[in-house]
């Protein structure tokens, strides 16, 4: 049967990280007031919606599989198909949404994509027919600068790994890179999403660095280089660290050893990456194979460096 469908989002998350908020976003108007009053932040808004959804689902223990409660957010159908390079699609139906997931991807990644698309629905007014273009004003400029994709990834982590539950499990398994594979298995989330979540909730000042072996736009020398990094909120309280993309690390480092082997490494390391400059305790582990191989490092900012 043909259904009236309208494409809402088509996501390749990595490529849309820097995309700004759609200027025609229906929420611009709805939330301008609250944000102007300073009593609402967009991240809070998304997290509160995610928590409400989990609470409505009645699920209290992992895994929090979005398929089982997406209907509570008016997702009428979830279809899995080969979407090529896309992670997922969100389409508007007459009375709700349709989510298409990329069946060629790992099921844990599909879980995250599904949660991400659900988070998009928090930001949409299901009663709106078509978004109305708004003039860009100085007040809405602040909202334009916010990144919808980043917000939806935040929402997806909260849906798949609700903070209170995840923190309990992380407390038991330890805030270490070694805990990531088992937590990923328990919450049925990808290694990357789980590592990010662990850093987000870590009470320890911690920076996660994701490394890939590659060239830079200006250098053809392939090295183990920073793809991206993030720091725990506990680390942000002390200092803002800047770890530049493409910064490289030597072949004699424990990070390089983790890349070349299947071993988990945990040792003091001299780092000179932007203003992350000094000797820190670093855990590293390689994941994936071939061109997709990455190393994740956890840099402990206050751990003893002996
Ligand atoms: Zn998206």
Boltz pocket constraint, residues with backbone or C-beta under 6 A from the ligand:
constraints:
  - pocket:
      binder: B
      contacts: [[A, 9], [A, 10], [A, 11], [A, 116], [A, 120], [A, 148], [A, 149], [A, 152]]
      max_distance: 6.0
